[in-house]
Amino acid sequence: MKVNGSSMKPFILPNDVLLIRSAEFQDFRIGDIALFKFNSHLIAHRIVHKNKKDNILWEMGDGKMRAYPVEKHKIIGKIIGIERNSRIISLDTAEYRFKAFIKAKILLLKYYLYRIYGRYMRVRVRDDPDYETKVGGVVPDPAIFKELNCYKKLNV
C-alpha cells in the first residue's frame, strides 16, 4: 500500500510503500504500527496503549498531538516493513521493537502533556479579565468549562 499522508512523518514518508500482514488484536504490542479503517479511509498509526479488557487499541500518528481509540473490528493489519527507494526497512527486529516501544511511550507522554497544557490555558483564559482586550477574542462562558470538567485551577 502506497502512503499519501504525513501523520507519521518523519518515520513513514509520502510515497513509501507499506508491507502489511493481517493481524488480530492480541498480535499487537505497544509501538507497533497498525492499519485500520476510519470511515472510508485507511490509516496507519502507532499503537501507544492497549486496553485488553475492552479490546481497544489507542493509536497516535508520530506527528500528531492526540491519541484515539480503535475498536477491534476496525483493525485490518500490522505494518511489518516499509519499502523506500527500492530498500526494505524491516519493523520486525528486536532493535526496532525496542525503539518503537520507547517512541510510543514518548508519544503518550506528549499526548498527556498536551491535555494538561490545554486545560491550563482554558483556565487561564477564564480567569484573565483582560483576555478580550489583549487578544481581541471573545472569552468563553465559564459554564462551558464546568461541562468540560476542567473548572478547577491547575497547580502548575
C-alpha positions as a printed NumPy array, in Angstrom:
array([[  0.   ,   0.   ,   0.   ],
       [  1.443,   3.372,  -1.022],
       [  1.397,   6.169,   1.578],
       [ -0.071,   9.56 ,   0.748],
       [ -0.362,  11.226,   4.177],
       [  2.092,  12.893,   6.529],
       [  0.83 ,  11.999,  10.021],
       [  3.679,   9.516,  10.582],
       [  6.487,  11.779,   9.361],
       [  9.47 ,  11.5  ,   9.632],
       [  9.277,   7.728,  10.168],
       [  6.932,   6.999,   7.255],
       [  7.164,   9.391,   4.327],
       [  4.733,  10.098,   1.477],
       [  5.247,   7.633,  -1.409],
       [  6.679,   4.927,   0.894],
       [  5.144,   1.513,   0.317],
       [  3.875,  -0.282,   3.432],
       [  4.185,  -4.043,   3.773],
       [  1.145,  -5.316,   5.646],
       [  0.338,  -8.583,   7.397],
       [ -3.126,  -9.407,   8.674],
       [ -3.215,  -9.355,  12.46 ],
       [ -5.654,  -9.76 ,  15.314],
       [ -5.966,  -7.609,  18.43 ],
       [ -3.768,  -9.934,  20.515],
       [ -0.927,  -9.724,  17.926],
       [ -0.266,  -6.043,  18.625],
       [  2.288,  -4.647,  21.063],
       [  2.907,  -1.1  ,  22.202],
       [  4.906,   0.619,  19.456],
       [  3.597,  -1.474,  16.549],
       [  2.077,   0.332,  13.589],
       [ -1.489,  -0.749,  12.88 ],
       [ -3.503,  -0.333,   9.719],
       [ -7.154,   0.317,  10.42 ],
       [-10.251,   1.666,   8.766],
       [-11.648,   5.056,   9.748],
       [-14.796,   5.999,   7.826],
       [-13.749,   5.342,   4.22 ],
       [-10.007,   5.879,   4.81 ],
       [ -7.18 ,   3.514,   5.694],
       [ -4.889,   4.868,   8.406],
       [ -1.538,   3.56 ,   9.631],
       [ -0.617,   4.869,  13.1  ],
       [  1.476,   3.742,  16.051],
       [ -0.135,   1.87 ,  18.964],
       [  0.507,   3.828,  22.165],
       [ -1.764,   1.903,  24.542],
       [ -3.565,  -1.439,  24.554],
       [ -6.719,  -1.899,  26.628],
       [ -7.091,  -5.687,  26.853],
       [-10.244,  -5.507,  28.961],
       [-12.251,  -3.576,  26.34 ],
       [-10.343,  -4.818,  23.248],
       [ -9.376,  -1.286,  22.238],
       [ -6.061,  -0.058,  20.85 ],
       [ -5.095,   3.585,  21.277],
       [ -3.342,   4.952,  18.196],
       [ -1.436,   8.126,  17.515],
       [  0.416,   9.441,  14.473],
       [  4.074,  10.254,  15.162],
       [  3.454,  13.837,  14.03 ],
       [  0.145,  14.299,  15.856],
       [ -0.814,  15.585,  19.3  ],
       [ -3.867,  13.416,  20.027],
       [ -4.426,   9.711,  20.652],
       [ -7.629,   7.999,  19.559],
       [ -9.233,   4.64 ,  20.335],
       [ -9.53 ,   1.971,  17.643],
       [-12.034,  -0.786,  18.19 ],
       [-11.066,  -4.374,  17.486],
       [-13.309,  -4.769,  14.437],
       [-11.701,  -1.788,  12.613],
       [ -8.205,  -3.319,  12.624],
       [ -7.051,  -4.524,   9.21 ],
       [ -3.438,  -5.458,   9.79 ],
       [  0.021,  -4.737,  11.094],
       [  2.786,  -2.908,   9.215],
       [  5.784,  -5.257,   9.081],
       [  8.001,  -3.283,   6.715],
       [  8.47 ,  -0.128,   4.692],
       [  9.795,  -0.015,   1.146],
       [ 11.635,   3.228,   0.45 ],
       [ 13.863,   3.886,  -2.572],
       [ 13.933,   0.173,  -3.507],
       [ 15.111,  -0.712,   0.011],
       [ 13.03 ,  -2.583,   2.589],
       [ 13.093,  -1.492,   6.231],
       [ 12.002,  -4.358,   8.487],
       [  9.854,  -3.498,  11.507],
       [ 10.128,  -6.98 ,  12.954],
       [ 13.59 ,  -6.818,  14.543],
       [ 14.31 ,  -6.652,  18.279],
       [ 16.126,  -3.319,  17.848],
       [ 13.185,  -1.749,  16.019],
       [ 10.637,  -3.09 ,  18.522],
       [ 12.624,  -1.581,  21.411],
       [ 12.862,   1.814,  19.685],
       [  9.181,   1.674,  18.718],
       [  8.166,   0.929,  22.325],
       [ 10.149,   3.947,  23.573],
       [  8.682,   6.124,  20.794],
       [  5.148,   5.035,  21.748],
       [  5.715,   5.904,  25.414],
       [  7.088,   9.333,  24.43 ],
       [  4.059,   9.921,  22.18 ],
       [  1.707,   9.004,  25.023],
       [  3.551,  11.391,  27.349],
       [  3.285,  14.122,  24.682],
       [ -0.472,  13.489,  24.497],
       [ -0.907,  13.784,  28.277],
       [  1.207,  16.955,  28.425],
       [ -0.85 ,  18.409,  25.574],
       [ -4.059,  17.712,  27.502],
       [ -2.691,  19.261,  30.723],
       [ -1.462,  22.339,  28.824],
       [ -4.839,  22.682,  27.089],
       [ -6.676,  22.609,  30.409],
       [ -4.228,  25.09 ,  31.918],
       [ -4.719,  27.507,  29.012],
       [ -8.526,  27.224,  29.212],
       [ -8.354,  28.039,  32.93 ],
       [ -6.019,  30.99 ,  32.274],
       [ -8.407,  32.369,  29.646],
       [-11.344,  32.052,  32.014],
       [ -9.502,  33.748,  34.902],
       [ -7.946,  36.62 ,  32.927],
       [-10.309,  39.654,  32.923],
       [ -8.197,  41.409,  30.259],
       [ -8.077,  38.466,  27.854],
       [-10.55 ,  40.037,  25.442],
       [ -8.555,  43.265,  25.132],
       [ -5.159,  41.502,  24.978],
       [ -6.057,  39.037,  22.246],
       [ -9.096,  40.651,  20.678],
       [-11.024,  37.446,  21.186],
       [-14.209,  36.536,  22.953],
       [-13.913,  34.928,  26.378],
       [-15.99 ,  31.73 ,  26.557],
       [-18.755,  31.415,  29.113],
       [-17.433,  29.766,  32.327],
       [-20.327,  27.289,  32.184],
       [-18.602,  25.637,  29.229],
       [-15.592,  24.856,  31.421],
       [-17.81 ,  23.259,  34.06 ],
       [-19.253,  20.98 ,  31.363],
       [-15.724,  20.079,  30.212],
       [-14.847,  19.156,  33.805],
       [-11.842,  21.491,  33.873],
       [-13.183,  24.31 ,  36.04 ],
       [-10.688,  23.871,  38.885],
       [ -7.486,  25.829,  38.544],
       [ -4.46 ,  23.608,  37.979],
       [ -1.441,  23.988,  40.225],
       [  1.271,  24.185,  37.561]])
